[in-house]
Amino acid sequence: MTVPLFDLSTPLAPLREALHAKLAETFDAGAYILGPEVAGFERDFAAFLGTPHVVGVANGTDALVLALRALGIGPGDDVVVPSFTFYASAEAVPLTGARPVFCDVDPHTFCVTADTVRAALTPATKAVIAVHLFGNVAPVREIEALGVPVVEDAAQAAGSRTAAGRAGALGTVACFSFFPSKNLGGFGDGGAVASADDEIADRVRMLRFHGSRDKKDFHLIGFNSRLDEVQAAALRVFLPQLDGWNRARREAAARYAALGLGEVCELPAADGGHVYHMYVVRSPERDRIAEALTAAGISCPSYYVTPLHLQPALRFLGWEPGSLPETERAASENLALPMWAGIAEQTQERVVSVVRDSVAVGAAR
């Protein structure tokens, strides 16, 4: 029996009736663009995060671009961004005319730190994109203390909570993706920008709608980037389940540790805020482990194996191999194991058994 990396159907199965009723209500209302469901989800998610403003947009990448534009980022500016993350985190920066400046990550959390950001600051730095990678939370308040606005890329960390508050309510502005595989995912593309700053939120609302508040007067060169009603309706059904789903993910992560997985590879850093969007371990024997898991029918991709500073589209920035040692080591050692809310204990036992056997075979050679 094959084991997927994530299972979208199991957590949603109990919600079918409520979801069908909400979608029928949405279709019957006949308002499909910036209607009551988008407005309702924006209110719901803002209350959940503990921030005054949430603005629904078309996807997570647009959320980053609009957030940077709302901050006034443009040509001549630098934006510090980790190299060990999905391409969109850096791709958004040149789309504003600014330059991404890459920084290294902490080897245990895979996130940026105040020290790695400090090493990348330039006189032209106008913002830092702090990525909450794999569901872990970057130390936003420590980075903000450097005196630069922080854009939280919270696409992989919906529902994460720290002593300082929820991911998405820690920095100057935050960005979310509701891609279906996310902890809070819809049935297609969707995204949001969150902020406690009234002016930033107002600019994002205009930017998502061609730079206009009323479709008559256009104050900015904007975008057509709106969260649609159907996605918002589904997200309103799913949002009340998010804390429970994340609790189940943390329980599954604890189970991996209890099964002894940490004896054969390095486990994710387990702090109080982690919501395990991906359960990513690391090992110098990554390729041997992956080969064994694949042969057993267990999905186990590696992420960001070519870090962003070495990607072909960003070579014009002049980075060379060896520039960011922890990033490059993480790229060569990381391996994602199956994780979702409701994963069966027997499935996890099978995963751990295959990993153990593969390491034992390697040690015997």
N, C-alpha and C positions, 0 to 999 in steps of 0.2 A: 504494500500500500504506500503510495506516495504521500509525502508531507509537504504542504505548501509553506512558504515563508510567512504568510498571514492568511487568515480566513475571514472574509468579510461577512459571510452569511450567518455564521453562528451567533454573533452578538445581536444581529438585526432580527433574527427569527421571532423573538417575542414581541416585536414592535410592528409587525405587519399590519395588524388591524388599525392601530393608531395612525400609522403612516398612510395607509390607503384612505382613511377618513380625511386626513389633513390635505392630501393631494387632491382629493375630490372637491374639497372646500375651495382650494386654490383655483382649480380649473373652473368651478362654477362661478367664482367671483369675476373671472375674465380680466383681471389686472395682472399683467405679466412683466412690466418694467417699473421698478422702484415703487411697488405697491405696498399693501399692508403687511405682507409676510416679510419683506426685506426690512421695513421699518420695525416690525416686531422682533425680528432676529437681532437687529442692531441693538435694540433696548435690552433684550434678554442677555446677549453676550457681554454687553457693557456691564450689566449688573453682576454677571458671573465673574468677570475679570476684576471688578472693582475699580473701573475707570469711567470717566464721564462720557467718552465718545467712542463709538465703533462705526466705521463706514464700510459697507459691503462693496467689494469690487469684483472684477471678473476672475481673478486668479491670484495666486501668491506672488508671482513675478511682477504683475502690475502693482500689487500692494507695495512692493519694495521701490519700484520706480516712482510711484506717486508720493510715497513717504519722503523719499529723497528730494523730489521736486518741491514738496510742501516745505521742506527745510531750507529751500533756496539753494540747494546744491546745483552746481553747473560748471561750465568750462573754467579751467584754472584751479579747480578744487581737487583735493585728494580725499579719498574715503578709505579707511583701514578696514580690511575684510579678511577673514581666515581663508586660507587656501584649501583646507580640508573641509569641504562642504559641497553641496550641490551647486552646479554651474550658475544657477539663477542668482545666487547671493552676490556674485561678482558681476554677472552680466548686466544687472540693473544699473551699475555705476556708469559705464560708458554711455548707456542710453540717456543719461542726463548731461553728457559732455564732460563729466569728471573722470578722474583717473583712479582705478583701484590700486591700493598699496597693500600687499599681502603680509599677513603676520602668521606666526607659528601658533601651535595649540599645546595645551597641557596634555602630556602623554596618558594620563589616567582618565580624564573627563572628555577628551577630544574637543574641548571648548577653548575659546580664547580666554586669556586672563589679563589682568591689569599689566603684568610684566611683559607679556607677548605683544600687547597693544602698544605699550610705551616704547618698545624697541622699534616700532614701525611708524611712529608719529613723524610728520614733517611739518615745516612751517605753513604748508598749504592744507593741512588736515582740517576738514570741516565736519566730519562725522565718523563714527565707528559703527560697523554692522557687527553686532554680537549674535552669533548663531547658537541657538539652544539645540545642540546637535544630538540626534537620536533620542531626544526626550529629556536630556540632561539640561541644566540651566547654567548659563554663563554668569559670572559674578558682575552683574550690571552696575550695581552701586559702586563697586571698587573701580570699575572702568570709568564711570561718570566722574569720579573724583579726579581724573586726569584733566578735566576741564573741557571735554569734547562731547557734544550730543551723542547719545547712543540710540541707534535703531535696532530694536530687537527683531531678529529673524526667528519668530516663534512658530514657524511652519510645522516643525516636528515636536512641538511641546505644548499643544493645547491641553490645558488643565493642570500643568505643572504648578506646584505651589511651594514657595520657600518662606522663610521667616519674614522676608521683606514684602511678600505678596505673591500674586500669581504671575507667571511668565506672561508678558503682554501688558503688564501694568507696572513695570519696573523702570523703563527707560523713557526717553523723550517721546518716542513713537514706536509702535510695534506692528509687525506684519504677520498675517496668518494665511495659510493655504488650507482649503477644504477639499483637496484632491482625495479621491475615494479611499486610499490606503492610510490616510492620516488618522490620528486618534479621534479627531472629530472630522469625519469626511462626509461628503455628499455623494451625489450620483453623477458627478462630472466635475468641471472646473468651478472654482469659486475661491474667494479670498476676502480679507478684511484688513483694514488699518485701524489701530486703536491708539488713542492718545488722551492725555489729560489736558492738553493744550488746546484751548478753544480756537485759536487762529490756525493752528496746523490742521485741526479737524475740518474747519471751514474750507481751507484751501484744498484738502483732499476731496471733499464733497464737490467742489467746483471742478477740479481736475478730472474726476471720474466721468463728468457729464459735459465734456467739451469746453470746460472753463466757464460754465454758466451756472447760475442759481435758478434761473427761471425759463431757460430756453429762448430768451429774448435778447438779453444783454450778455455778451461774452467778454469776461474780464481776463482770462488766461488762455494760452495755447494749451489745450487739454487733451483728453483721451475719451474714447468711448469704452468705458470699463466699469460695468455695473454687475453686481451680484443679481442673478435673476430670481424671480419669485418662486419657481419650482425648487431650486436648490435651497433657498431660504426657508421654505416650508418644511423641507426634509430636515434641515439643520435644527429647526425649532423642536422637532420631535426627538432628535438625537441628543441635543445639548443636556437635558436633564439626566441622561444616562452617563455622561462623560466621566464624572467622578467615580462612579461604580465601575465602569470599564477600566479606568486607570488603576483603580484598586486591584482589580483582577490581574492586570498586567504586572503590578508590583508583586502580587502573590506568586505569579508564575516565575518571576525573576528570582524570588527567594527560594522557590522550589528547585530551580536550576542549581543554585548554590548548595542547597541541602543535599542534592543528589551527588555532590562531589565534583561538579564541573570545574570548579576553581583549582582542583588538584592537577589538571592537565592543560589549562589555558588561563589567561588573565580575564577575569570577569569585568563587566562594566562597573565603573565607580558607583557605588550604591549610596547616594545621599537622599535626603528626605524629599527632594523635588523631582526626582527622576520618574518619568512616566513610560519609559521603554517603548517609544515609538518603534524603534528597532532594538533587538537584543544583540549587541555587537560585542563579541569577544576578540581577543587578539592573541596571536601566537607566532613565533618564528617558523613554526611548522604548519602555517596556514594552508599551504597548497596541498600537503598530504592529508590534512583533515578534510579539506573541501573535496578532494578526490574520493575519499571514503564515504562521506555523506552523500555525495552525488550518486555514487554507485548504489547506495541504499535507498535512493529515491527521496532524499531529504533536501529540500531547497536550502541553499546557503550562499547567497551572493556576497561578494566583497564590494565595498563602496569606495568611490573616489580614488580608484587605483592609479589614475593619472591626476595628481593634484592640480588645482586651478592654475597655479603659477607656471605649470608646464603644459597647459592645454594649447593646442595649435592656434586657436583664435586669439589667445592672449600673449602670444610670443612677442608681440610688438612692445610689451612692457619690459623685456630684457632680462627676465629671471632665468637662472641656470639651475640644473640639478645640484643638490647639496645646499641650496640657499636656505631651506626650511627643514632642518633635519628631523624634528619630531613629526612634522606633517608627512614627510616622505616615508618615515618608518611606519607610521600609522597606516599609510596607504598600502604598504607591503605586508602588513600583519593582520588587518581587520577581517572579520568574518561574521556575518549576521546569521543567527539561528532562528528557527521558527518561534514566533511570538504573536499572540493575539489574546484578547479577553475571552476566556473560556477554553484555552488550550488544555487538552486532557493530560493528566499526570502520566498516563502510559505513553503518550507521544513524547513527552519530555524525557522519560526514562529511556526510550529508544534512541533519541538524539544523543543523550549523554553516553550511552553504551557504545554507540558507533564512534564518537569522538575518543573515548577512552581506548578502544581497541586500536584505532588508527595511530594514536600516540605510542601505545605499547609496541606496535609493529615497528614504528620508526626507531624506538629505543633499542630494539633487538637487532637492528641492522648494523 
